[in-house]
Amino acid sequence: MKASRALAFARQHRSRFVAELKQFMRFPSVSNQPQHARDVRDCAKWLAKHLRQIGMEQVRIIPTKRHPIVYASWQHASGRPTILIYGHYDVQPPEPSDEWRTPPFEPSIRQNILYGRGASDDKGQLFAHVKSIESYLKTQRALPLNVKCIFEGEEELGGSPNLESFVRRNRPALHADAAVISDTRMLGTGHPALGYSQRGNIRFELELRGPEQDLHSGNFGGVVHNPLQALCEMIAGMHDSEGRIMIRGFYDRVREWSDEERGYMASTGPKDADILRDARVSKDWGETGYTLYERITVRPALTVNGISGGYQGSGVKTIIPARAIAKISIRLAPDQNPATIDRLFREHIAQVSPPTVRVEIRTLSGSRPVMVNRNHPALHAASLAFEKGFGAKPVFLRSGGSVPAASVFQKHLGIPPVLMGFALPDDRAHAPNEKFHLSNFFRGIETSIWYMAIAAKMSPGKSEAPQGRSTQQKQGQI
């Protein structure tokens, strides 16, 4: 099946595609704020309806313990391979709202750049694949290969908490040859990238409690240990002066990479100056002996994401707070196991906790690191598709971020995640004034069209259902 008709359709309908993406972005589908639970559901309904309109089949909204998964498929390409397209329709909170130039859920276009929450993370990138599917189905009434879509509403909760159970429960029905994920970044404008490695992640909430209620600091200061002070002291001791994490046994499974691999990373990855520019800082911090690209991809990192305790209003309130809380995330290097790091973190906190406070640790989520063979046919197809769509050969990049779905698909379906990022490093994901260049949106659509055409020539794998399942179960439960 030729891609030319689908490409022509996509170019002809660009303005409509952008208008529909703006409709998609208007839903404040903030998954981690309970007041937006209905907005998340409404966004899922809109997406499911849209998938039906473009010709996808078996479109279903599948409830979970929190937010629904939208599933769709088209499976009429007999003897052809199957790809699984993943994306997430939930978004980060817009706060601080006063830093947005335009309202976060009223998408606007300035100088051919689309602004709004979810523009690049991940509604814009997800929608590029939806529009490529439409371009085939509206012109040829068929896709060049079989496609299954999983669009979830919990990725921004941290760890996609209900995705793994869904995949495990529906493993036979979700059999595919590769999982296409566009929730990552390019190297820069006109320089596409294919991800072949991602760090894992584990998130904690650390709570310290002291007195039963807030105390007057004049009456009790110097007598009662302040939980907020104790928390800060414990956090300060988690790194040494050179940025290494001071948890016993933490680096036991962190491998040292060969000179060949480090040389490849140096020749293909961003330079230190590029990373500092994207971060908008003038001076780096962290573990010595490694480039900044190495630090954010093959070395682990412990980050305090938030801390609270005591009085937060204007002026001064002289108290010893009753409790203090820190939110901590640890990015895991290849070969590190979230369960092992969970145990080591808890052991460390037990060792450094003062007897004057009560400590509680809550593990919020975790995901394993991901490594993909750069020579896999699914990645080769993606490389050729990028050359067609962007006019440039992509580089293979490691990512410091984590897409939990990638490790879930690799673990339970045994398929490689194909990390095709269309966003730019400065697209301000998770920050005010998030944006997505429309040129990347259009090229992303064309790259997805080319990917389906090229990947259709791969040799399809044989479905392997778990042993002991009945024939009905082998057909899936979706």
Stockholm file with secondary structure:
# STOCKHOLM 1.0

chainA/1-478         MKASRALAFARQHRSRFVAELKQFMRFPSVSNQPQHARDVRDCAKWLAKHLRQIGMEQVRIIPTKRHPIVYASWQHASGRPTILIYGHYDVQPPEPSDEWRTPPFEPSIRQNILYGRGASDDKGQLFAHVKSIESYLKTQRALPLNVKCIFEGEEELGGSPNLESFVRRNRPALHADAAVISDTRMLGTGHPALGYSQRGNIRFELELRGPEQDLHSGNFGGVVHNPLQALCEMIAGMHDSEGRIMIRGFYDRVREWSDEERGYMASTGPKDADILRDARVSKDWGETGYTLYERITVRPALTVNGISGGYQGSGVKTIIPARAIAKISIRLAPDQNPATIDRLFREHIAQVSPPTVRVEIRTLSGSRPVMVNRNHPALHAASLAFEKGFGAKPVFLRSGGSVPAASVFQKHLGIPPVLMGFALPDDRAHAPNEKFHLSNFFRGIETSIWYMAIAAKMSPGKSEAPQGRSTQQKQGQI
#=GR chainA/1-478 SS CCSHHHHHHHHHTHHHHHHHHHHHHTSCCBTTCGGGHHHHHHHHHHHHHHHHHHTCEEEEEECCSSSCEEEEEECCCTTSCEEEEEEECCBCCCCSGGGCSSCTTSCEEETTEEESTTTTTTHHHHHHHHHHHHHHHHHHSSCSSEEEEEEESCGGGSSCTTHHHHHHHTTTTTCCSEEEECCSBCSBTTBCEEEEEECEEEEEEEEEECSSSCEEHHHHTTTSCCHHHHHHHHHHTTBCTTSCBCCTTTTTTCCCCCHHHHHHHHHHSCCHHHHHHHHTCSSCCSCTTSCHHHHTTTSCEEEEEEEEESCCSSSCCCEECSEEEEEEEEEECTTCCHHHHHHHHHHHHHHHCCTTSEEEEEEEEEECCEECCTTCHHHHHHHHHHHHHHSSCCEEEEESSCCHHHHHHHHHTCCCEEEEECBCTTSCTTSTTCEEEHHHHHHHHHHHHHHHHHHTTSCCCCCCCCTTCCHHHHTCCC
#=GC SS_cons         CCSHHHHHHHHHTHHHHHHHHHHHHTSCCBTTCGGGHHHHHHHHHHHHHHHHHHTCEEEEEECCSSSCEEEEEECCCTTSCEEEEEEECCBCCCCSGGGCSSCTTSCEEETTEEESTTTTTTHHHHHHHHHHHHHHHHHHSSCSSEEEEEEESCGGGSSCTTHHHHHHHTTTTTCCSEEEECCSBCSBTTBCEEEEEECEEEEEEEEEECSSSCEEHHHHTTTSCCHHHHHHHHHHTTBCTTSCBCCTTTTTTCCCCCHHHHHHHHHHSCCHHHHHHHHTCSSCCSCTTSCHHHHTTTSCEEEEEEEEESCCSSSCCCEECSEEEEEEEEEECTTCCHHHHHHHHHHHHHHHCCTTSEEEEEEEEEECCEECCTTCHHHHHHHHHHHHHHSSCCEEEEESSCCHHHHHHHHHTCCCEEEEECBCTTSCTTSTTCEEEHHHHHHHHHHHHHHHHHHTTSCCCCCCCCTTCCHHHHTCCC
//
